[in-house]
Amino acid sequence: MRHVKRFQILGHTIKVKKVRGLMKKHGCYGRWSELNQHIEIDPAQPDTLYAHTLWHEITHAILANLHYLELNANEQLVDGIGGALAQIHASMK
Protein backbone atom coordinates (compact mmCIF):
# COMPACT_ATOMS: atom_id res chain seq x y z
CA MET A 1 0.00 0.00 0.00
CA ARG A 2 2.91 2.38 0.59
CA HIS A 3 3.58 2.62 -3.14
CA VAL A 4 0.15 4.10 -4.03
CA LYS A 5 0.61 7.50 -5.68
CA ARG A 6 -2.83 7.98 -7.22
CA PHE A 7 -6.08 6.23 -8.05
CA GLN A 8 -9.41 7.12 -9.63
CA ILE A 9 -12.90 7.43 -8.15
CA LEU A 10 -15.91 8.40 -10.29
CA GLY A 11 -13.76 10.08 -12.91
CA HIS A 12 -11.60 11.97 -10.39
CA THR A 13 -7.90 11.28 -10.01
CA ILE A 14 -6.98 11.26 -6.32
CA LYS A 15 -3.32 11.88 -5.54
CA VAL A 16 -1.69 10.41 -2.45
CA LYS A 17 1.02 12.61 -0.95
CA LYS A 18 3.40 11.45 1.77
CA VAL A 19 3.76 14.21 4.37
CA ARG A 20 5.89 13.71 7.48
CA GLY A 21 4.78 15.20 10.80
CA LEU A 22 1.01 15.21 10.26
CA MET A 23 0.36 13.85 13.76
CA LYS A 24 2.47 16.53 15.36
CA LYS A 25 1.10 19.35 13.21
CA HIS A 26 -2.56 18.30 12.75
CA GLY A 27 -3.18 15.50 15.27
CA CYS A 28 -3.79 12.83 12.63
CA TYR A 29 -1.90 10.34 10.45
CA GLY A 30 -3.84 11.17 7.29
CA ARG A 31 -6.04 13.89 5.80
CA TRP A 32 -8.44 14.07 2.86
CA SER A 33 -8.75 17.33 0.94
CA GLU A 34 -11.97 17.47 -1.04
CA LEU A 35 -11.03 20.85 -2.50
CA ASN A 36 -7.72 19.56 -3.89
CA GLN A 37 -8.84 15.94 -4.40
CA HIS A 38 -5.80 14.53 -2.62
CA ILE A 39 -4.88 12.52 0.43
CA GLU A 40 -1.98 13.42 2.69
CA ILE A 41 -0.57 10.51 4.70
CA ASP A 42 2.31 10.38 7.17
CA PRO A 43 4.74 7.62 6.11
CA ALA A 44 6.22 7.41 9.63
CA GLN A 45 3.76 4.80 10.93
CA PRO A 46 3.73 0.98 11.02
CA ASP A 47 2.56 -0.79 7.85
CA THR A 48 -0.73 -1.97 9.37
CA LEU A 49 -1.59 1.51 10.64
CA TYR A 50 -0.51 3.03 7.31
CA ALA A 51 -2.91 0.75 5.42
CA HIS A 52 -5.76 1.49 7.84
CA THR A 53 -5.10 5.23 7.54
CA LEU A 54 -4.97 5.10 3.74
CA TRP A 55 -8.24 3.15 3.51
CA HIS A 56 -9.82 5.54 6.04
CA GLU A 57 -8.92 8.48 3.79
CA ILE A 58 -10.02 6.59 0.67
CA THR A 59 -13.39 6.09 2.38
CA HIS A 60 -13.60 9.87 2.89
CA ALA A 61 -12.80 10.36 -0.81
CA ILE A 62 -15.50 7.89 -1.88
CA LEU A 63 -18.20 9.40 0.34
CA ALA A 64 -17.26 12.96 -0.63
CA ASN A 65 -17.38 12.21 -4.33
CA LEU A 66 -20.75 10.49 -3.89
CA HIS A 67 -21.93 13.64 -2.04
CA TYR A 68 -22.73 11.76 1.19
CA LEU A 69 -21.63 14.71 3.32
CA GLU A 70 -23.31 13.61 6.58
CA LEU A 71 -21.86 10.11 6.34
CA ASN A 72 -18.46 11.55 5.42
CA ALA A 73 -18.49 13.63 8.62
CA ASN A 74 -19.09 10.52 10.75
CA GLU A 75 -15.51 9.60 11.74
CA GLN A 76 -16.58 6.44 13.57
CA LEU A 77 -18.31 5.14 10.43
CA VAL A 78 -15.44 6.17 8.14
CA ASP A 79 -12.87 4.57 10.44
CA GLY A 80 -14.87 1.34 10.67
CA ILE A 81 -15.25 1.08 6.90
CA GLY A 82 -11.61 2.04 6.35
CA GLY A 83 -10.41 -0.58 8.83
CA ALA A 84 -12.61 -3.25 7.26
CA LEU A 85 -11.33 -2.41 3.77
CA ALA A 86 -7.72 -2.50 5.00
CA GLN A 87 -8.27 -5.97 6.48
CA ILE A 88 -10.03 -7.22 3.34
CA HIS A 89 -7.19 -5.96 1.15
CA ALA A 90 -4.48 -7.41 3.43
CA SER A 91 -6.14 -10.85 3.59
CA MET A 92 -6.87 -11.26 -0.14
CA LYS A 93 -5.26 -14.27 -1.75
N, C-alpha and C positions, 0 to 999 in steps of 0.2 A: 504494500500500500504506500510505502514511502516514496515510490517513484512516480506517483500520479502527479501530472503537471496540469492537466485539463481534462474535461469531459463535457458531454452535451446533455442538456435537459430541455425538452420542448423547443428545440431550435436555438437555444442559448448556449454559448460556449462559456463554461465556468472555469476560470483559472484557479489553480491552487498554488498559493505563495507560502513559502517557508519563512517564518518571521520569528527570530529568537526573542525571548523575553516577554512574550505576551502575558504570562501569568503575573509577572512582576509589574508590568505596566497597566494591564487591563483586568487582571484577576481571572483569566481564563486561558485554556490551552488552544482554543480555536475561536474564530469569528467569521460570520457570514456577512458579506456586504451586498445587500440587494441592489443598491444604487450602482455599484461597480461590477456586480455579477462575479465576485471572486470570494474565495475562502482564504483566510490567513490561518496558518497552523504552526504551532511551535514545535520544531523538530527535536527539542531537548526533552523528550518524554519516552518512556518504555514503549516497545512496539505494540503491545496490546492496548495501551492507553491511546497511542497515536491512532490506531485503527478505529477505536471507539470514537475518538474526537472527530476524525475525518467523516465517519458515517453520520455522526450527530450533525455536523455542518452540512453534509449532503442532504440530510433530511430537511434542514432549514431551507436549503435551495429548492428542493422539490416543492415543499409546501408554499413557499413564496411565489414560485413561478406558476403554481396552480391557483394562486390568489386565496389560499386558505389562511388569512391573516390571523384569525383568532387561534387556530390550531398551531400556527407557527410561533405564536407568543407563549404557548404552553411548554415551558422547558422540561417539565417532567415527562410529557408525552414525547417530545422530540428526543430526549435522552433515552427513553425506553426503546423507541423505534430505532434510533441510531445504534444502540447497544445490541439489539436483536440482529440488525443487518450486519454489524461487525462480526458477530458470532456465526451467522449463516455463511458469510464470505470466508471466514477462517476455516470452517469445517467442511467446505465443499471439496468433493473428491472427483 
